[in-house]
Amino acid sequence: MLSNRVAALILLCWPAGAQTTTPAAPAPAPAAAPVAAPAYVGSETCQPCHEDIYAAFQKSPHKLVDTQKRRGWATKACESCHGPGGKHAASGDKADIVNPSHLPPAEADRDCLKCHLNQPTHIGRIQSSHAKNEVSCTACHSIHRNGPNGLVPRKMAAVNELCASCHTAVWAEFQRPYKHRLPEGAMSCVDCHNPHGSIFPASAQSYAAIEPGCFRCHGNLRGPFTFEHAPVRLEGCGACHEPHGSANPRMLARAEVRFLCLECHANLPTAPGPIKNPTALGGVPPAFHDLLSPQFQNCTVCHMKVHGSYVNQELLR
Amino acid sequence: MRLGLALFVTIPLLAQQAAQQTAPAPADASTASPTPSTEPWITGTLDFGFRFTSVGGDNDVYRSVVNLGQGPRLLGLDLTIVDPKKRLFDRLDVRANNWGGDPYNTLHLNASKRGIYDFNFDYRDIAYFSLLPSFADPLVGTGIVLDEDSYFARRRMSDFQLDLFPGHRIVPYLAYGRDSGEGTGITTFESGLNAYPVADTMFDKTDNYRGGVRLEFNRFHATLEQGGTTLRDDQQAYDSTVNYGNYTQPYFGQTLDLASLAQAYGMRGSSIYSKVLFTANPFSWMDVSGQFLYSRPETNVNYTQYDSGNLVLEQAILFYTAEQALGFATGKQPHTTGSLGFELRPLKRVRILQTWMRDRMHTSAAGLFTDMILQPVSAATTTLTPLTSLLAMNYNQEQTDVLLEVTHKLTLRGGYRYVWGDAETGNMLIAGPGQESSELRQQVGIAGINFRASQKLSFNGEFEGAASDHAYFLTSLYNYQKMRARARYQIASTLALQASFSLLNNQNPAAGSNYDFLSRQNSLSASWTPSKRVSILGEYTRSTLRSNIGYLDPAFLTPVTALYRDNAHNASALVDLVLPGYAKLTPRLAFGGSLFISSGSRPTTFYQPLVRLSLPLHKGVVWKSEYRYYGYDEAFYQYEGFRAHLLQTGLAISR
C-alpha cells in the first residue's frame, strides 16, 4: 500500500522534474527575476553606502552569485536576496528594500532555498525540527560575513557556542563531570547532530550511510556481534547513556549499573510461550543473582561485553 | 597521526613557498586577485604556554574527569593563508588545539581553490582514562581495591575529504577516514562462580573509504555514494599470578583461584554501503526529498582461551584445574533504510510536510565454541556449543505536519505520527528460551506554535503526546508527553533574556513494571552589556528527573521498585571586563565559570571557576594567563573527590 503510494507520487513528480532540467526550460532564479524590471541596479551600486559589507562579500562564497551567469544573478548578487534595489538606491530609505532578517523565517528561508534547496545538506530539511520550528537559515549563517567555505562558525568551540546560545539546558548538561569533550573544544555539536535535519531522531548524524553516528568514533562497538545486545541496535546508545553529560560514571543514565539493567531485565512474567512476548524484550533469560552481594551489584563486572559479544550469549566474554 | 604531523609540517613549507613566490611580484599579485593588496597573505594566531597543575584528593578520579596535565602546550593555532596568485590554493586554513600532551589534540586543515577543489582534513586524538573504584570494584567496601573495569585508551580519528569542482553541476568526491583505538586496562575473566580481575590490551582500527558524485541542478539534486569499511579488533587478557578474584570465601571447602590466563580475540570485519539521496522541486508548490541507504557489515572472529587454577563449574559443582577454549563465529548485518518526504504549499500560508520512512535490519551469526576442561582425577571433558543468533528489526514511520501561517507573526503547527514495527531476537536455529519478539505501535499527536511578537520578542513551543500499544522495551517511550517552550526577549539594546522549558513524561503501565518517568528542565539565560567595557553572560538551569520502575528481585522474586532521582542546579557565568588601556593596547579580564550541584541518587558537586587575564605587550602579542579550579565531590563516595588548581600562562601571537 505504502509502496504503491510512493511509486505513484514518484511517477507524478518525475516527469515534471525531468522536463525542467532540459536546456529549453528556464532556470528558476532567472525566471523568478523580473527580467524587464528596470529596478535592478547591480551590486556595484550598493558599494558606496555599504562599503564594509561589499568588501567582505568579495571574499565570501556567495561572490559566485555575482560572477556565475548560470545562477541567474550575475552582477546582481545583493539583489538576489534583497530584491530590486532601484527604489532604495534613489531614496536611501530602508523601507524601500527587502531585509530578509525582518521577514518571517519561512519567507526568508525561501530566499536561501532558491539556490540551496537542491543540495545534499538539505536532504533532511523536511524532517528537521529546526525547519518545523522556523529557525531560519540566518539564525546560524551570517550571510555577509566572510568565511573559508561557509558562513557559519567552523571552530569547534565557536560551533558549540552558537548551538548553546539556544540550547542552554543541553549545554548545562555538558557542565556535568562525565561528558563528551565539547566544553574542551575537542568535539562539536555537529559531530553528532546535523542541524539541517536527518531521518534519525534528534537529527543525529549517521556513519557508513546508515549506522548510528556514534560508531564514527566508537568503531570497536560497531559489530555486528555474534550476540547482539538488542537495545544498542533498536534504541541506540541513548538507551543506557546520557550522551550530553551525566553525574554518573560512563555517562550512564542511572547511578548504579544494576538498576539500569534491571529496568529491562525485570524478571517479570512474560506471556505464555517463549516466542511472543507482547510486553517487552529483555524478559528472558531470567537471572537469579543475589543483589545484596556486592559481587553482583555491578552487572558489567561479569557481563563485561555489554555492548555485544562475539562468543558468549550471556555477554560474559 | 603521522600523516597529520606530516601535514602539520607541510603547512609552514607551503607558506614559505608561497612567500617566495609572491615576494618578487607584489604588483602582479594585486592586479591578478580581487584580494586587496594591503591585506597580509598570512593571518592567524599562535597561542602557546605552560600549564601548572596541582591536584589534591583522588588523582585517578581527576584523570577520569578532567585529565589535564602539566607542561608546555601548543594551546591553539589558527592560520589562514591566502595565495594572491591562487596557484595551489586560493585559501588554506589550519586550526590546531591542545597539542603537547593534552588528552585531546585536534587538527583541521582546509584548502580550497574556487571551482577546482575543496580539501578537508580533520584529526583528533582523545585520551580516555577511567579508574573509579566505586564503579566496579565489588570488594571496595572491604578495603580491597582491584581497579576493575578500568582502562587508559586513546582514540584517534582521521578524516580526509576531497571535493572536485565545487559549485559546478557535477561534483565528484572522495573520502577516507580512519578510527583507531589502543590501550590497556583491567577487565574481568568470568569463570563459574568467580570473576577475576586481569590485565588486558586493546587495539582496534576501522578504515572507511567512500566516493561518490553529487549532481546539483536547479530543480533537482542527487548524490550517489559507494563506500566500504574494513575493521580489525584485537583484544588480549592475561594473568600469570595467583588471583583469588571477587569471590573470597571458600566454596565447598575449597578456595577458588586463577593461576594463569591467556585469552585473545581476533576480529576482522568489512562492510560495503551505498547511499542515494535526492531532492527536487518539480513544481513551485512542491519539494521532494528521499534517500535510500544500504549497508552490509560482517565480522569474523577467532577466540582462544587457556586458563588454569582451582576453578569450578558452578552448575555441576565440578572443580577443574585447566580449561582450553576455542571459538570462531561469523556475523552479518544487512541493513536497509528508505525515506521519502514532501513539502506541499497548496496555499500561500499553508505548508504540508509528509514523510515516510522504513528501516530493516537483520543480524544473523553462526559459529562454534569448543571447551575442553581438565580435571585433577578424570579424563578431559570436551563440549561443543554451536553459536547462533538472530536480531531482526522492521521499523516504519509516517508523519504528517501542517503549518499554518495565521499572520506574519504567528505560525501554528499540527501533526500526526504513526510508528510501527517488530523485532525478534534469539537463537537462529532453535526456538525456545532465549528467543523473544516484540512489536512497536505508537500514535503520536503533534502541535507547535511560533510567535514573533516583534524583532525583540519571540516565543516557540511544541508538544508531542503519544499513546502506544506496544514498545520494544519496558523503558521505551510508551504513553508519553513531550513539551518544549522557549522565549526570547530583547529588553534593551544591552540586555537580552531567554527562558526555556522542556518536559518528558513517560508512563508504561505494564503489569509489575508500572514505569513512571518524568524529566523536566528549566533554563534562564541573560546577556547584559551595561557599558562598552563590561559584558556579562549568565545562565541557570534547574533539572529534575524522577524514575520509578518495578522489577522482581532476582534472588527471591519479590516485587521491588527501583527509584532514581536527579535534582540538579547548574549555573554558569562569564564577566568580561575591558581594563584601562596603555599605549593603545587594551587589556582584558574575564572571570566566571560553572557550578553543578545535584542531589538524589548520586549527589555530586562539580565546580569549575576560572579567571582569564589578557595583557597586550605589543601590537599582535598578548600575554594570556588563565587560572582554573576543578572541585569534585560525591556525597556517597567521598574518597573519590578531588580539587585541582590549574594555572596556564603563555603568549598569543597574532597577525
Chai-1 contact restraints between the chains, C-beta under 6 A:
chainA,res_idxA,chainB,res_idxB,connection_type,confidence,min_distance_angstrom,max_distance_angstrom,comment,restraint_id
A,V6,B,L340,contact,1.0,0.0,6.0,A-B,restraint_1
A,C13,B,P282,contact,1.0,0.0,6.0,A-B,restraint_2
A,C13,B,V288,contact,1.0,0.0,6.0,A-B,restraint_3
A,A16,B,P282,contact,1.0,0.0,6.0,A-B,restraint_4
A,G17,B,R219,contact,1.0,0.0,6.0,A-B,restraint_5
A,G17,B,F220,contact,1.0,0.0,6.0,A-B,restraint_6
A,G17,B,A280,contact,1.0,0.0,6.0,A-B,restraint_7
A,G17,B,P282,contact,1.0,0.0,6.0,A-B,restraint_8
A,T20,B,R219,contact,1.0,0.0,6.0,A-B,restraint_9
A,T21,B,F217,contact,1.0,0.0,6.0,A-B,restraint_10
A,A27,B,N218,contact,1.0,0.0,6.0,A-B,restraint_11
A,P28,B,N218,contact,1.0,0.0,6.0,A-B,restraint_12
A,Q58,B,P34,contact,1.0,0.0,6.0,A-B,restraint_13
A,L64,B,G167,contact,1.0,0.0,6.0,A-B,restraint_14
A,P104,B,H408,contact,1.0,0.0,6.0,A-B,restraint_15
A,L117,B,N281,contact,1.0,0.0,6.0,A-B,restraint_16
A,N118,B,F220,contact,1.0,0.0,6.0,A-B,restraint_17
A,N118,B,H221,contact,1.0,0.0,6.0,A-B,restraint_18
A,N118,B,T279,contact,1.0,0.0,6.0,A-B,restraint_19
A,Q119,B,H221,contact,1.0,0.0,6.0,A-B,restraint_20
A,P120,B,R214,contact,1.0,0.0,6.0,A-B,restraint_21
A,P120,B,T223,contact,1.0,0.0,6.0,A-B,restraint_22
A,P120,B,L277,contact,1.0,0.0,6.0,A-B,restraint_23
A,I123,B,L277,contact,1.0,0.0,6.0,A-B,restraint_24
A,I123,B,S289,contact,1.0,0.0,6.0,A-B,restraint_25
A,I123,B,Q291,contact,1.0,0.0,6.0,A-B,restraint_26
A,I126,B,S289,contact,1.0,0.0,6.0,A-B,restraint_27
A,I126,B,G341,contact,1.0,0.0,6.0,A-B,restraint_28
A,I126,B,E343,contact,1.0,0.0,6.0,A-B,restraint_29
A,I126,B,L353,contact,1.0,0.0,6.0,A-B,restraint_30
A,I126,B,T355,contact,1.0,0.0,6.0,A-B,restraint_31
A,Q127,B,T355,contact,1.0,0.0,6.0,A-B,restraint_32
A,N133,B,N460,contact,1.0,0.0,6.0,A-B,restraint_33
A,E134,B,T411,contact,1.0,0.0,6.0,A-B,restraint_34
A,E134,B,N450,contact,1.0,0.0,6.0,A-B,restraint_35
A,P148,B,R91,contact,1.0,0.0,6.0,A-B,restraint_36
A,P148,B,D93,contact,1.0,0.0,6.0,A-B,restraint_37
A,P148,B,N110,contact,1.0,0.0,6.0,A-B,restraint_38
A,N149,B,S112,contact,1.0,0.0,6.0,A-B,restraint_39
A,T168,B,S523,contact,1.0,0.0,6.0,A-B,restraint_40
A,T168,B,S525,contact,1.0,0.0,6.0,A-B,restraint_41
A,T168,B,E539,contact,1.0,0.0,6.0,A-B,restraint_42
A,A169,B,S500,contact,1.0,0.0,6.0,A-B,restraint_43
A,A169,B,Q521,contact,1.0,0.0,6.0,A-B,restraint_44
A,A169,B,S523,contact,1.0,0.0,6.0,A-B,restraint_45
A,A169,B,T541,contact,1.0,0.0,6.0,A-B,restraint_46
A,A172,B,T541,contact,1.0,0.0,6.0,A-B,restraint_47
A,A172,B,N570,contact,1.0,0.0,6.0,A-B,restraint_48
A,Q175,B,N570,contact,1.0,0.0,6.0,A-B,restraint_49
A,Q175,B,S594,contact,1.0,0.0,6.0,A-B,restraint_50
A,Q175,B,F596,contact,1.0,0.0,6.0,A-B,restraint_51
A,R176,B,F596,contact,1.0,0.0,6.0,A-B,restraint_52
A,P177,B,V65,contact,1.0,0.0,6.0,A-B,restraint_53
A,P177,B,F606,contact,1.0,0.0,6.0,A-B,restraint_54
A,P177,B,Y632,contact,1.0,0.0,6.0,A-B,restraint_55
A,R181,B,Y104,contact,1.0,0.0,6.0,A-B,restraint_56
A,E184,B,Y104,contact,1.0,0.0,6.0,A-B,restraint_57
A,G185,B,N97,contact,1.0,0.0,6.0,A-B,restraint_58
A,A186,B,Y104,contact,1.0,0.0,6.0,A-B,restraint_59
A,A186,B,T106,contact,1.0,0.0,6.0,A-B,restraint_60
A,A186,B,I126,contact,1.0,0.0,6.0,A-B,restraint_61
A,I199,B,S339,contact,1.0,0.0,6.0,A-B,restraint_62
A,I199,B,M357,contact,1.0,0.0,6.0,A-B,restraint_63
A,A208,B,T229,contact,1.0,0.0,6.0,A-B,restraint_64
A,A208,B,Y273,contact,1.0,0.0,6.0,A-B,restraint_65
A,A208,B,S295,contact,1.0,0.0,6.0,A-B,restraint_66
A,A209,B,Y273,contact,1.0,0.0,6.0,A-B,restraint_67
A,A209,B,K275,contact,1.0,0.0,6.0,A-B,restraint_68
A,A209,B,L293,contact,1.0,0.0,6.0,A-B,restraint_69
A,A209,B,S295,contact,1.0,0.0,6.0,A-B,restraint_70
A,I210,B,L293,contact,1.0,0.0,6.0,A-B,restraint_71
A,I210,B,S295,contact,1.0,0.0,6.0,A-B,restraint_72
A,I210,B,H335,contact,1.0,0.0,6.0,A-B,restraint_73
A,I210,B,T337,contact,1.0,0.0,6.0,A-B,restraint_74
A,C217,B,M157,contact,1.0,0.0,6.0,A-B,restraint_75
A,G219,B,D179,contact,1.0,0.0,6.0,A-B,restraint_76
A,G219,B,T206,contact,1.0,0.0,6.0,A-B,restraint_77
A,N220,B,G181,contact,1.0,0.0,6.0,A-B,restraint_78
A,N220,B,D204,contact,1.0,0.0,6.0,A-B,restraint_79
A,N220,B,D233,contact,1.0,0.0,6.0,A-B,restraint_80
A,P224,B,P297,contact,1.0,0.0,6.0,A-B,restraint_81
A,P224,B,T299,contact,1.0,0.0,6.0,A-B,restraint_82
A,P224,B,G331,contact,1.0,0.0,6.0,A-B,restraint_83
A,P224,B,Q333,contact,1.0,0.0,6.0,A-B,restraint_84
A,P224,B,T363,contact,1.0,0.0,6.0,A-B,restraint_85
A,T226,B,A329,contact,1.0,0.0,6.0,A-B,restraint_86
A,T226,B,G331,contact,1.0,0.0,6.0,A-B,restraint_87
A,T226,B,A365,contact,1.0,0.0,6.0,A-B,restraint_88
A,T226,B,G367,contact,1.0,0.0,6.0,A-B,restraint_89
A,T226,B,L387,contact,1.0,0.0,6.0,A-B,restraint_90
A,T226,B,S389,contact,1.0,0.0,6.0,A-B,restraint_91
A,F227,B,S389,contact,1.0,0.0,6.0,A-B,restraint_92
A,E228,B,T363,contact,1.0,0.0,6.0,A-B,restraint_93
A,E228,B,L391,contact,1.0,0.0,6.0,A-B,restraint_94
A,A230,B,T425,contact,1.0,0.0,6.0,A-B,restraint_95
A,L234,B,M393,contact,1.0,0.0,6.0,A-B,restraint_96
A,L234,B,A423,contact,1.0,0.0,6.0,A-B,restraint_97
A,L234,B,Y472,contact,1.0,0.0,6.0,A-B,restraint_98
A,A247,B,S598,contact,1.0,0.0,6.0,A-B,restraint_99
A,A247,B,R602,contact,1.0,0.0,6.0,A-B,restraint_100
A,A247,B,T604,contact,1.0,0.0,6.0,A-B,restraint_101
A,N248,B,R602,contact,1.0,0.0,6.0,A-B,restraint_102
A,P249,B,L132,contact,1.0,0.0,6.0,A-B,restraint_103
A,P249,B,F135,contact,1.0,0.0,6.0,A-B,restraint_104
A,R254,B,Y564,contact,1.0,0.0,6.0,A-B,restraint_105
A,A255,B,S601,contact,1.0,0.0,6.0,A-B,restraint_106
A,A255,B,R602,contact,1.0,0.0,6.0,A-B,restraint_107
A,F259,B,A562,contact,1.0,0.0,6.0,A-B,restraint_108
A,L262,B,Y551,contact,1.0,0.0,6.0,A-B,restraint_109
A,L262,B,A562,contact,1.0,0.0,6.0,A-B,restraint_110
A,E263,B,T475,contact,1.0,0.0,6.0,A-B,restraint_111
A,E263,B,I549,contact,1.0,0.0,6.0,A-B,restraint_112
A,C264,B,F473,contact,1.0,0.0,6.0,A-B,restraint_113
A,C264,B,L474,contact,1.0,0.0,6.0,A-B,restraint_114
A,A266,B,Y551,contact,1.0,0.0,6.0,A-B,restraint_115
A,N267,B,L552,contact,1.0,0.0,6.0,A-B,restraint_116
A,N267,B,P554,contact,1.0,0.0,6.0,A-B,restraint_117
A,L268,B,G512,contact,1.0,0.0,6.0,A-B,restraint_118
A,P274,B,G432,contact,1.0,0.0,6.0,A-B,restraint_119
A,P274,B,P433,contact,1.0,0.0,6.0,A-B,restraint_120
A,P274,B,Q435,contact,1.0,0.0,6.0,A-B,restraint_121
A,K276,B,S437,contact,1.0,0.0,6.0,A-B,restraint_122
A,N277,B,E436,contact,1.0,0.0,6.0,A-B,restraint_123
A,N277,B,S438,contact,1.0,0.0,6.0,A-B,restraint_124
A,T279,B,A510,contact,1.0,0.0,6.0,A-B,restraint_125
A,A280,B,S438,contact,1.0,0.0,6.0,A-B,restraint_126
A,A280,B,F473,contact,1.0,0.0,6.0,A-B,restraint_127
A,A280,B,L474,contact,1.0,0.0,6.0,A-B,restraint_128
A,L281,B,E436,contact,1.0,0.0,6.0,A-B,restraint_129
A,L281,B,S438,contact,1.0,0.0,6.0,A-B,restraint_130
A,L281,B,Y472,contact,1.0,0.0,6.0,A-B,restraint_131
A,L281,B,F473,contact,1.0,0.0,6.0,A-B,restraint_132
A,G282,B,F473,contact,1.0,0.0,6.0,A-B,restraint_133
A,V284,B,P433,contact,1.0,0.0,6.0,A-B,restraint_134
A,V284,B,E436,contact,1.0,0.0,6.0,A-B,restraint_135
A,P285,B,P433,contact,1.0,0.0,6.0,A-B,restraint_136
A,P285,B,G434,contact,1.0,0.0,6.0,A-B,restraint_137
A,A287,B,P554,contact,1.0,0.0,6.0,A-B,restraint_138
A,F288,B,P554,contact,1.0,0.0,6.0,A-B,restraint_139
A,H289,B,P554,contact,1.0,0.0,6.0,A-B,restraint_140
A,D290,B,A555,contact,1.0,0.0,6.0,A-B,restraint_141
A,P294,B,P138,contact,1.0,0.0,6.0,A-B,restraint_142
A,P294,B,G141,contact,1.0,0.0,6.0,A-B,restraint_143
A,Q295,B,P138,contact,1.0,0.0,6.0,A-B,restraint_144
A,Q295,B,N246,contact,1.0,0.0,6.0,A-B,restraint_145
A,N298,B,A136,contact,1.0,0.0,6.0,A-B,restraint_146
A,V301,B,A136,contact,1.0,0.0,6.0,A-B,restraint_147
A,V301,B,T188,contact,1.0,0.0,6.0,A-B,restraint_148
A,V301,B,A195,contact,1.0,0.0,6.0,A-B,restraint_149
A,C302,B,E190,contact,1.0,0.0,6.0,A-B,restraint_150
A,C302,B,A195,contact,1.0,0.0,6.0,A-B,restraint_151
A,M304,B,T187,contact,1.0,0.0,6.0,A-B,restraint_152
A,M304,B,T188,contact,1.0,0.0,6.0,A-B,restraint_153
A,Y310,B,V301,contact,1.0,0.0,6.0,A-B,restraint_154
A,Y310,B,A329,contact,1.0,0.0,6.0,A-B,restraint_155
A,V311,B,Y303,contact,1.0,0.0,6.0,A-B,restraint_156
A,V311,B,G327,contact,1.0,0.0,6.0,A-B,restraint_157
A,V311,B,F369,contact,1.0,0.0,6.0,A-B,restraint_158
A,L316,B,E190,contact,1.0,0.0,6.0,A-B,restraint_159
